[in-house]
């Protein structure tokens, strides 16, 4: 008679998953999570594109800023009625950005929405020397930008937003504040006040009188804040809002230093540094 075949040995889970194997499995799982996170981060960065939108009301100085940044010379300009685009090299940051100057005329200013899906950032340019008398119109335009940014799908990510207090050289500095600081404070204060009016109007379903703009929709969202008080940029739920002061001189060449990081004589150094720091 044949000898009975031996009974196969059954290993217990404890014998298979030894402490050493569990440590290895945990390390492999952690590595996979890191790889997935890096991939998603790169994909999100790619989705943001390489465009920087220059938005703002007419005569704010957007085209002059673009020509100075790209061509190193501030050329005489007039109110644009068509979009201007140009590539700007940033050797110090080892990257190139596409600057898109969108006209500020009320009938065509919403063209910025066409470029928003490819935008890395938005620079909203404000004439700090005239904001005191046209703050409502500027706030209405900015409200459109804020609404569009907060309406983007979460998977898209929100482009960086900086408000450029331009033409600060037209303000007279004081003993306690530079012209740049005065411009930033003036623009921030007036825009927060006007945007709060729009938010309060929306809450009470009362329309806001439009100043110089057509087909205004005072019911747009995008003004939500984390606090319960008045609208403040520091508490805006759409993300962080930066402020910088700039100025240019028509007909003057920009003198760029050897490291290509700083420029003298055109008043756009803060804007260049912001562009270089964009992720």
C-alpha positions, 0 to 999 in steps of 0.5 A, a space after each residue: 500500500 502506498 504511504 499516505 501523502 503528508 498533510 500540507 502545512 497551513 501557515 497562520 497570518 501571524 507567521 506570514 506577516 512578520 513584524 519585518 514584513 509589516 514594516 516593509 509594507 508600510 514603507 512601500 505604502 507610504 512611498 506610493 502615497 508620496 508618488 501620488 501626491 507629487 503627481 497630483 501636485 504637478 498636474 495641478 501646477 500644469 493645469 494652472 498654465 503659464 499665463 498672467 492676466 493683467 486686468 483692470 479698468 481703462 487707463 489704469 496703466 496695464 499696457 504701459 506695464 506690459 511694454 516695460 516688463 517685456 520690452 524694457 521701455 515704457 511706450 506712450 499708450 492709449 486705451 486698448 480695445 483689443 487684448 495684448 499678449 507677450 512672453 516675458 523671460 525671467 532668467 533668475 527664476 528660470 521660467 517664461 510667463 505669458 502676460 495677457 493685457 485684457 482691455 478694461 472697457 466695460 463692453 469687453 473686459 469680461 474677455 479675461 474669462 477666456 484666459 482664466 483656465 490657463 492662468 497662473 495668476 491675475 494682477 488687477 491694476 488700479 490707478 491709485 491717483 484716481 481711485 478716490 473718485 472712481 472707486 465704485 467702478 473699479 470695485 465693480 470690475 474687481 468684483 467680476 474677477 473675484 466672482 470668476 476666481 471663486 467659481 473655478 472648480 476645486 480641481 482647477 486651483 485658484 490663480 494667485 491674485 495681486 492688486 497693483 496700486 499703480 501710478 504711486 509716483 503721482 502721490 506725495 510721500 509723507 514723513 511716515 509713509 512712502 508714496 508706495 505705502 500711501 498708494 497701497 493703503 488708499 487702494 485697499 481702503 477704498 476697494 474694501 469699502 466699495 466691495 462691502 457696499 456691494 456685499 451688503 446690497 447683495 445680502 439685502 437684494 438691493 441693487 448698487 448704482 453702477 458708475 461708468 459700467 454697463 450691464 452690471 450684475 450686483 448679484 454676483 457672488 465671490 465676496 464671502 469672508 471668514 469673519 462676520 464684519 465688513 469685507 476685508 481682503 485679509 478675510 476673503 474666502 477665495 484665498 490670499 490677496 497681495 498688494 504692491 505699489 508700482 509706477 513707470 515713466 513714459 519714454 524711459 528705458 529700464 536698466 536691468 542689473 546683471 543678475 536680471 532680478 532688479 530693475 532701476 528707474 521704472 518702478 516695477 521691481 515689486 511686480 517683477 519679484 512677485 512674478 518671479 516668486 509665482 510657483 
